[in-house]
Amino acid sequence: MATALLAGVLVLYAALFAATGEAPAALVLRPPAGAPTDLPGDIRVLRWEPHYAVVTSEDPAYVRRLYRAGALLVLPFRKGGCLAFRPDPAV
């Protein structure tokens, strides 16, 4: 039951992020490309690992493009990490 609830929350969070694209970066589970250079256009790689990547873009539609390219799950990510309590200097 708890696993289903957690999965539901993650899917809801991912859907909201796909609709808005508003976050400093995105955590991509199972990146859609074989190499960082294969990602769609203006997407910039901050970190690349075999099972996940952290990427960013100025275009909020990049989240939907990642899904169309084959990403399993795309979640919002703070560049300083989840527990970075410093205010965003861009605000």
C-alpha positions as CSV (number, residue, x, y, z in Angstrom):
1,M,0.0,0.0,0.0
2,A,2.8,2.4,0.9
3,T,4.6,1.6,-2.3
4,A,1.6,2.3,-4.4
5,L,1.0,5.6,-2.6
6,L,4.7,6.7,-3.1
7,A,4.5,5.7,-6.8
8,G,1.3,7.7,-7.2
9,V,2.8,10.8,-5.6
10,L,5.9,10.5,-7.9
11,V,3.7,10.1,-11.0
12,L,1.7,13.2,-10.0
13,Y,4.8,15.2,-9.3
14,A,6.3,14.2,-12.6
15,A,3.0,15.1,-14.5
16,L,3.0,18.5,-12.9
17,F,6.6,19.1,-13.8
18,A,6.0,18.0,-17.4
19,A,3.1,20.5,-17.6
20,T,5.1,23.5,-16.1
21,G,8.8,22.6,-16.7
22,E,9.6,25.0,-13.9
23,A,12.7,23.9,-11.9
24,P,16.4,24.8,-11.9
25,A,17.1,21.3,-13.3
26,A,15.6,17.9,-13.9
27,L,16.5,14.4,-12.7
28,V,16.0,12.0,-15.5
29,L,15.7,8.3,-14.6
30,R,16.9,6.1,-17.4
31,P,18.1,8.8,-19.8
32,P,16.6,8.4,-23.3
33,A,19.9,8.8,-25.1
34,G,22.9,6.5,-25.4
35,A,25.2,9.4,-24.8
36,P,24.8,13.0,-23.6
37,T,25.3,14.3,-27.1
38,D,22.2,12.4,-28.3
39,L,19.8,14.5,-26.1
40,P,17.4,16.9,-27.8
41,G,18.8,20.3,-28.8
42,D,19.2,22.9,-26.1
43,I,19.3,20.5,-23.1
44,R,22.5,20.9,-21.1
45,V,23.9,18.0,-19.1
46,L,25.0,18.7,-15.5
47,R,25.7,15.1,-14.6
48,W,25.5,11.9,-16.6
49,E,25.4,8.4,-15.1
50,P,24.3,5.1,-16.6
51,H,20.9,5.0,-14.9
52,Y,20.2,8.7,-14.4
53,A,21.1,12.2,-15.6
54,V,20.7,15.7,-14.3
55,V,19.9,18.2,-17.1
56,T,18.7,21.7,-17.5
57,S,17.3,23.9,-20.3
58,E,16.0,27.5,-20.7
59,D,12.9,26.1,-22.5
60,P,10.2,24.7,-20.1
61,A,9.1,22.3,-22.9
62,Y,12.3,20.3,-22.6
63,V,10.7,18.0,-20.0
64,R,8.1,16.9,-22.5
65,R,10.8,16.4,-25.2
66,L,12.7,14.1,-22.8
67,Y,9.6,12.0,-22.4
68,R,9.1,11.9,-26.2
69,A,12.7,10.8,-26.6
70,G,12.1,7.9,-24.2
71,A,12.9,9.0,-20.6
72,L,11.3,6.8,-18.0
73,L,10.7,9.5,-15.3
74,V,11.6,13.2,-15.2
75,L,11.5,14.9,-11.8
76,P,12.4,18.5,-10.7
77,F,15.8,18.8,-9.2
78,R,17.6,21.6,-7.4
79,K,21.2,22.0,-8.7
80,G,22.5,22.2,-5.2
81,G,20.7,19.0,-4.2
82,C,17.4,18.3,-2.5
83,L,18.5,19.7,0.9
84,A,20.1,22.9,-0.4
85,F,18.4,25.5,1.8
86,R,20.1,28.5,0.3
87,P,17.8,30.8,-1.6
88,D,18.0,30.7,-5.4
89,P,20.1,33.7,-6.4
90,A,18.0,34.1,-9.6
91,V,14.9,35.0,-7.5
